[in-house]
Amino acid sequence: MSGNGASPNGNGRRPGDDDEGLAGSSGLPPLPPYRRPRPAPARQGPVRPWWLVAAAVAVGLVTLSIAGTSPPRGIDTVADESWVRAANGVCLEARLRLDELPASGPDSAPAERAAVIRARSEVLAHMHDELRRLRVDGADRAAVERWLDDWAVVVRTGFRVAEAMRAGVPESAERAASEGAAADRRTDAFAAVNGMGDCVL
């Protein structure tokens, strides 16, 4: 974790910068600010890695999964409790929005699965952009930036998988999903270690 927290990330952005972000012009409204603590609704299993599962189904690799893999070592911890609470609230709003999206399964057409993956990626892109706008203590900024950079990889992976499935190239979808798996594990591990359960998506 950097002591001065002054250097921007590889994209030249810091948490709190007000830019267009990953969501771009997808048309979804910004996620509302965190207002209240409340438990997440009952759910069965994690929301992610939906693009990993979809890509596996697309190429018949039904055993492809990152579940059960060991979390990476050297996980950053954050001392800024106000940022942790606000970030968890942003993730909760995204989780609720994800819960409202339609589901698709192995029997769904590839185009349908691609549409669902893209819709989920758009929600996560907005979540990522809202997280970037949160102010964080300078001592924690470098750690938060690394986490957000991993989230950017996860979001872009979802879009890549959706496009490959829409184009009928399942091998490209599976390759993209595999390339995004490490970043996916790191985002979950960071959130779990820092008490951000709603960000373990």
C-alpha positions, 0 to 999 in steps of 0.5 A, a space after each residue: 500500500 502506498 504511503 502518499 497515494 499520489 500516483 494515478 492508476 494505469 488509466 490515469 484515473 483515481 478513485 473520485 475522478 468524475 469521468 465517463 468510465 466503463 459504463 460509457 453510453 449504455 443508457 443505464 442510470 447511475 447507481 444511487 449513493 449508499 443510504 442505509 445498511 441492509 442485508 442482501 436478499 437471500 440468494 443461491 451461490 455467487 452472482 459471478 463467475 457467470 461469464 466463466 460458466 456461460 463460456 464453459 457451457 458454450 464449448 462444452 467444458 461444463 467443469 470449468 470453474 474457479 470455485 474452490 481455488 485458493 485466494 491469492 496471497 498478499 491481499 491488500 487491506 484498507 483502514 478507511 472504514 467510511 470508504 469500506 461502508 460506502 463501497 459495500 453499499 454501491 456493491 449491494 445496489 449492483 447486486 440487487 440490480 443483477 438479481 432483477 435481470 433474466 437468467 439463462 441456462 445451458 438450454 438457452 440459445 447462444 444469442 440469449 446467453 450473450 444478451 444476459 452476459 452483456 446486461 450483467 456486464 453493463 450493471 457491473 460497469 456502472 458499479 465500477 464507475 460508482 466505486 471509482 467516484 468514492 473518496 478514499 483516504 490517501 494511505 489506502 488509495 493505491 490498494 483501492 486502485 489495484 482492486 478497481 483495476 482488477 474490476 475493470 478487467 472483470 467487466 471487460 472480460 464479460 463484454 468480451 465473452 458476450 461478444 464472442 458468444 454473440 458472434 458464434 465463436 465459443 472458443 474465443 469466449 472460453 479463452 477470454 473467460 480463462 484470461 479474466 479468472 485471476 482478476 476475478 479471484 483477486 476482486 473477491 479476495 480483497 472484498 472478503 478480507 476487507 469485510 465487503 461481503 456485498 462486493 463478493 459477486 
